[in-house]
Amino acid sequence: MAIVKSKLLKEISDNYPNFLKKDLEKSLNIFIKEIKLALYKKENVEIRDFGTWSIHAQKRRSARNPKSGEKIEIPEKKKIRFKMSKKLFTKINENK
């Protein structure tokens, strides 16, 4: 099950009841906007003990349409790559 923005906001507001929900939402929106802006500028985004987001170019390539078998060209495109930190990796993979 994925966590959606509304669930994340509810969880944060439940854990920090002294803050107004609208202020928490504004903070989260600013946080997400800054990550998007940095990636748009082709900068890496690193959050210590969590991970790093970066932009990588996927090369232009040839492929086949599975339905018709027709050969098509797929243009170069940018992808976001996430690499988790060692601490997060250890936390996820620890035996319970």
Wavefront OBJ file of the C-alpha trace (Angstrom):
o trace
v 0.000 0.000 0.000
v 1.372 3.388 -0.992
v 1.365 6.435 1.210
v -0.385 9.400 -0.357
v 0.132 13.061 0.450
v -3.113 13.358 2.454
v -2.184 10.346 4.622
v 1.298 11.755 5.168
v -0.173 15.102 6.241
v -2.584 13.375 8.620
v 0.260 11.353 10.146
v 2.402 14.470 10.612
v -0.480 16.456 12.121
v -1.287 13.568 14.496
v 2.347 13.455 15.650
v 2.654 17.242 15.979
v -0.719 18.498 17.259
v 0.707 21.927 18.242
v 1.110 22.902 14.577
v -1.810 23.995 12.426
v -2.678 21.564 9.666
v -2.590 24.324 7.034
v 0.965 25.257 8.119
v 2.096 21.633 7.900
v 0.531 21.332 4.442
v 2.253 24.514 3.301
v 5.604 23.232 4.626
v 5.182 19.893 2.846
v 4.259 21.657 -0.406
v 7.358 23.880 -0.149
v 9.522 20.811 0.546
v 8.175 18.952 -2.520
v 8.432 22.081 -4.691
v 12.097 22.563 -3.756
v 12.900 18.932 -4.618
v 11.168 19.321 -8.006
v 12.980 22.597 -8.684
v 16.386 21.119 -7.868
v 15.752 18.106 -10.117
v 14.547 20.411 -12.892
v 17.891 22.235 -12.605
v 19.624 18.809 -12.873
v 20.929 19.032 -9.315
v 21.080 16.060 -6.965
v 18.837 16.069 -3.904
v 20.222 14.346 -0.822
v 18.402 13.748 2.440
v 20.823 12.296 4.968
v 19.963 8.818 6.257
v 17.204 8.523 3.619
v 18.549 8.736 0.082
v 19.471 10.707 -3.019
v 17.457 11.649 -6.090
v 19.236 12.448 -9.337
v 18.422 12.927 -13.034
v 19.801 10.481 -15.595
v 19.341 10.448 -19.349
v 18.061 7.292 -20.959
v 19.660 6.914 -24.383
v 17.721 6.851 -27.621
v 16.983 3.271 -28.691
v 15.132 1.035 -31.106
v 12.307 -1.201 -29.953
v 9.426 -3.243 -31.317
v 5.733 -2.718 -30.858
v 4.657 -6.009 -29.223
v 1.218 -5.892 -30.848
v 2.217 -5.275 -34.464
v 5.909 -6.192 -34.438
v 6.663 -2.829 -36.054
v 10.097 -1.363 -35.304
v 9.934 2.031 -33.582
v 12.483 4.580 -32.349
v 12.243 5.699 -28.731
v 13.768 9.161 -28.224
v 16.183 10.066 -25.428
v 14.431 10.973 -22.199
v 15.288 11.944 -18.651
v 14.509 9.720 -15.682
v 14.660 10.279 -11.945
v 16.840 7.817 -10.095
v 16.564 7.228 -6.338
v 19.361 5.625 -4.365
v 18.616 4.821 -0.749
v 21.139 5.450 2.001
v 22.999 2.640 3.715
v 21.112 3.383 6.908
v 17.719 3.031 5.178
v 18.913 -0.094 3.358
v 19.939 -1.661 6.678
v 16.652 -0.668 8.328
v 14.580 -2.189 5.503
v 16.594 -5.407 5.355
v 17.062 -6.121 9.049
v 15.707 -9.446 10.238
v 12.719 -9.204 12.515
l 1 2 3 4 5 6 7 8 9 10 11 12 13 14 15 16 17 18 19 20 21 22 23 24 25 26 27 28 29 30 31 32 33 34 35 36 37 38 39 40 41 42 43 44 45 46 47 48 49 50 51 52 53 54 55 56 57 58 59 60 61 62 63 64 65 66 67 68 69 70 71 72 73 74 75 76 77 78 79 80 81 82 83 84 85 86 87 88 89 90 91 92 93 94 95 96
